[in-house]
Amino acid sequence: MIKQEWKDKGFIDEAIPAGIDLKGEIRRLCKEKNAVVLAHYYTDGTIQDVADFVGDSLALAQIAEKTDADIIVMCGVHFMAETNKILSPEKKVLIPDLNAGCSLAESCPAGELAKFKAEHPGYKVVAYVNTSAAVKALTDIVVTSTNARAVVDSFPKDEKIIFAPDKNLGGYLNAVTHRNMLLWNGGCHVHEQFSIEKIVELKAAHTDAKVLAHPECKSGVLALADFIGSTAAILTYAEKSDAKEFIVATESGILHEMQKRCPEKVFIPVPPTTGPCACNECGYMRLNTLEKLYNTLKYEWPIVELDESLIEDAKRPIVRMLELSK
């Protein structure tokens, strides 16, 4: 039985025996329980190294759907675990810490979006995947940063569209698709904090470096970028580019995979506008630790559960996106 104190904390806080080989034990438990560990690019490198699969949120959910594992452990944030459950309702979905939320998803409560939607009849709702299952259930189609432009372009030019929740991604899409979507006023606390001034300083110090930026960044940051794309697209660009140095404006956890794929290249994280840190990390992602992952596998908790009706409603816009993206 899971202790009440652990339930109150949202994670299992059991002491790990001294000298234990955490990575080895995690892999042993995965084999014993037919479990797979999925890790987002923004988690700490130690988590990425022990995972079965590393990727962006939707790619990981698609992997989870195809695997024959009985248990999925999502090392990321809560909405990602929900998406896994939506696409794999028959599987047990775990997350190392229930407190691993997302500032972007939290900026768009389902009740407020429902009210906004009612105030704008005749509008289609396009929602970024970085949303709760309840918000997905209110939308016509879900998008990722990889396929957002193609999905938006699939609508007639005169279609009235509400885009939620990221105003920066929505603004970027309006610019490149020449639309005037109605934007929800949400944002990612990590991508909102990149310093334009420090990017300018880094460009002056590294004159041959390419600036890579995620479209969740503010327009001033995007204006300085040589390439704008999703985490997966940024990785691919860095691999294929002839450049040797890159200034990276997205969550710094991605540098771990970038360095693994391109050990001969230099990747420089863009600092936030404030604080002593030279990189910009998501505190929610950093709630995933090896100790919590081990305990999660050991006790098979915290578990992410959704009502069947919510799964059905939230899956529909995801499936529509996948069909458009084939």
N, C-alpha and C positions, 0 to 999 in steps of 0.2 A: 504494500500500500504506500502511495506517495504521501510523504509528510505534509501536514497543513502548512508548516513554515515554508516549505519549498513552493507549494501552490501560491502562497502569498507573495513570494519573491518572483515567481514566474520562471524559475529555473531551479535545477537541483544543485544545492550548495554543499554536497558531500565532499569531505576531504579526500584527496587522492593519495594513496599510499606512496611513501617516499621511494624513489628509485624506479617507479613503474615506467615502462616504455609505452608512453601514451599512444604514439603513432602505431606501434605494433599491436597494442590492445584494441585500438579502434578498427584496424584492419581485421583482427581476429573476430571481433564482434560482428562486423559486417558479413563475414563469411558464415559465421554461426547462425545469424538471424536472417540471412538473405536480404541484406539491406544495402542501399547505395547512398553515398554521401555526395550531395551536390553543393558546390561552392560558387558564389558569385565572384566576379573579377574584383569587386571592391572589398572583399574580406581580407584579413591578414594573410600573408604568404604562407604561414605555417598551416593554416586551414586549407588553402588551395593545394598545398603539396600532399595532403593526406586524402583529399577528395577523389572520388571516382571520376567525376566530371567537373570541369570549370567552364563557366560561360556567363552569358547575360541571362536575365530572368526568364524570358519566354523560351529561349533555346533549352534551358535547363528543364522547364516544365514539359517541353516536347520530348526530351530524353527520358524524363520520368514516366511519361505516358507509354513509351515504347519498351521500357525495361520490364523484365519479368520478376523484378525484386518485389518482396512483400512489404518492405519498409523503405520509405524515402525520408532522408534527413536533409532538410533545406538549410544550409548555412548561408543565410542572407538576411532578409527582413520579412516581416509577417505577411505582406501582400504576396510575396513570392511563394510562400508556403501555401497560401490560399489558392493561388493559381495552379499549383501542383495538385491540390486536392480537387479542384474543379475539373481538371483534365484527367485525373486518376482517382475517381471517387472510391474505387474498390481497394485502394492501397492505404496503409497507415502512413500518415504524413507527420513528421516530427520537426521541431525547430529547437535549437539549443537554448534559446532564451525568448520567452513570449514578449519581453519588453523591447525586442528589436523591431521598432516601428519604422516609419518613413515620414519625414516632414512633408514631402510632396503629397503622399496619399492622405495624410492627416489634414492637409490644407483644403480638402474637398470632402466634407461630411456628406453622406448619402442623403440625409434629410434636407440639407441646404440645396443640394443639386436638384433634388426632386421639386422643390419649391421654385427654383430658378427655371427649370424645364417647363413647369406649368405656366410660368409668366411669359414664356416665349413659345407659344404654340406654332407648329409648322416647322420647327427647327429639328434637324437631325443632331444627335449627340455622338460625338467622336471622343473617346476617352483613351488617354495614355494608359499603358499597362500598369504603370505605377499608381494604382488605385485599389481600394478595397473591393472585395467581392460584391458588396452591396451597391457600390457605385457602378461596377461593371454591369450589374443586372439592370441598371437604368439606361444603359447606352445602346446605340444602334450598332456600333462597331468599335473594337479595341484596336489600338495601334502600338507599335514599338518605335523607338527612334530610328530603327533600320528601315521599316516599311511605311512610316507615317506619310511621307510625301506621296508614295504610290497609292496609298489608300485614299488620301484626300483627293488626289487627282481622279480617282474612280467616280467621284460624285460629279453631277452636272455643274457647270460653271456658275449657274444661278441658284444652286442649292443653298438654303440657309443652314448654317452649321454652328453648333456650340462646340468648342474645343476645350476639354478639361483634362487635368487641372493645371498644367504647366504653361504659364503665360509666355515664358521665354521660348519654349519649343513651338508654341502656337504662333508667336510673332514671327519666328523664323519660317514656319510653314506658310504663313500669309505672304511673306516676302517672296519666297521661291515659287509659290503656286499662283501668285497674283490674285489672292482671295481676300475676303474681309470677314473671316470667321469671328464669331463672338467668343472672346477668350475669358475663361475662368481665371480669377486672380490668385493663382497658386504658384509655388516655386519650391525648388530643392535647396535646402539651406547650404549644402556644399557648393553647388554650382552657382549660387547667388553670390558667394563670397570671394570669388576670384578677383584679384587685384589687377586692374588694367595698367596701372602705373608700374607694377612689378613685371608685367609681361613686357612692357616697353623697355624696362631696364635689362631684362633677360635677353631680349632681341638685340640690344646694343652690345651686350657682352658676348653673345653667341651669334655672330652675324650670319652664319651659314645654317643655323638651326631652323627647322620647320616648326611652326606652331600648330598643334593639333587640339581641337576643341570639341566638346560635346554640345549638341544643340540646346541643352538645358541651360547653358551659360547665357549671361546677359548679352544684348546686342553689341555693346562696346567691346566685349571680349571676342565675339564672333567676327567682328570687323577686322581684328588683328590676325585671324587664323589663316593659315595656308590650306588647312583641311578641316571640314566640319563633318562629324559623323558619330555614329553609335560607338559603344565600346568595341564591338566586334570589327566595325569598319576602321576605327582608329588603329587597332592591332594590325589589320591587313595592310593598311597604308604604310605603317612603319616597317613592316616586313619587306614590302615591295619597293619602297623608296630608296633612291641612291644616297640620300642624305645620311649623315653619320650622327647628327645631334637633333633632338626633338624637345620642344617645350610643350608640356602636356597639361591641358586645362580640363581635367576631369578628376574624379576621386583617385587618390594616389595609389590605391591598392592595385590598380591595373598595371602599374610599373613592374610589379613582380612577374607577371606573365610576359610583358614586353621584353624584359631583360632576359628571361628564359629563351624566348624565341629569337632574340637578336642580341646575343652576348657581346658582340663587337661594337654595338651602338650605345650612345649616351642618351638617357632620358631624364629630363629635368622637370620636376613637378612645379606647377605654378602655386605660389603661396596665397593664402587668403589675405583679405585686406587688413585684418587685425590679428594680433597674437604672435608669439615667438616662433611658432612652428614653420618650417620651410616647406611643408606640404599641407594638403587640405584633405583631412580624413573625415569619414562619416562615423560618428560615435555609435550609431545604431549598428552598423556593420561590425564594429570592433567589439560588440557584445558577444560575438561568436568566438569562443576560445576552445582550445583542445580539451581542457578540463570539462567544460560544459558539453562538448560533443561526446566525450567518453561517457559521461553520466547519462546523457540523453539516450545513447544506444543501450547502455546497461539497463536502464529502467523503462525505456520506451515511453518517455514523457519529457517535455510537454508535447501534447498531441494537438494537431489542428483539425477541428471538425466544423462542418458546415451543414446546414439543413439541405435536404434533397431538393426542395423547391428553389432555394437560392442557387445551388449548384446548376440546376437546369437553366435558370434565367441568366446567370453569369456566363455560362458556357456558350450560349448562343452568339453573342458578339465576338467571342474569341474564335469560334469556328468560322464565322463569316470572314474574319480577317485572314485566317489561315487559307481559306479557299481563294481569296483574292491575291494572296501572296505566292501561290503555287507557280 
